[in-house]
Amino acid sequence: MTTFDYRIADISLHEAGRHQIRLAEHEMPGLMALREEYGESSRWRGSHCWFAAHDGADGCAD
């Protein structure tokens, strides 16, 4: 059995989160190309890398 260092606060939100992931995959083809090219690379296996680029209307501030 696998244990994790986090807990899920509200599992009912999973569908909304999955929808946001699908949108991001569609709107960031460059990031998806990097994921496809280096996804199987053993160099970063086990690492968790996060990337944020806010260029959409919901990620910009006035």
N, C-alpha and C positions, 0 to 999 in steps of 0.2 A: 504494500500500500504506500502511496506517495503522500507526503505531507507538504504543506505550503506555509510560507511565512506571512500570509495575508488571509483576510476573511472577506467574504462577499456580503456587503451591507444589505443589498436589495436585489435579489436574483430576478425579480420581475422586470428589471430594466435591461435585461440582456438583449432583447430584441432591438431596442432603440440603439444600444451600443453597437450591435452588429450592423445595423443600418448605417451608422456613422462611419464604420470601417469600410463598408462597401463604397460609400461616397468618396472617401479619401483615396481608395484604390483607383477609382475612376478619375478623380481630379488631379492625381499626382502621377502621371505616367513615367516621369523620370525616376521617381523613387521606386516605382514598381519594376522598372528596368534594372535598377541596381539590385533590387531584391532577387530578381530572376537570375541575374548574372552571378551574384556572389552568395546566393542563398544556400548552396550546398558546400560552400567553402569551409574547410575544417579549421581555418585560421581563427574564426570568430565563434566557433561552436561553443555553446554554453554562455555566451555573452548576451546581454540585453542592451541593445542600442536603441535610443529614441531620437526621433527627428521631428522637429516642428517648424513649419513654414506657414506663417499666417498671411495669406494674401487674398483670402475670400472675404466676403462682406461680413461674415460672422466673426472673423478673427482680426478685424481692423478697428483701430480707435481713431477718433477725430482729434 
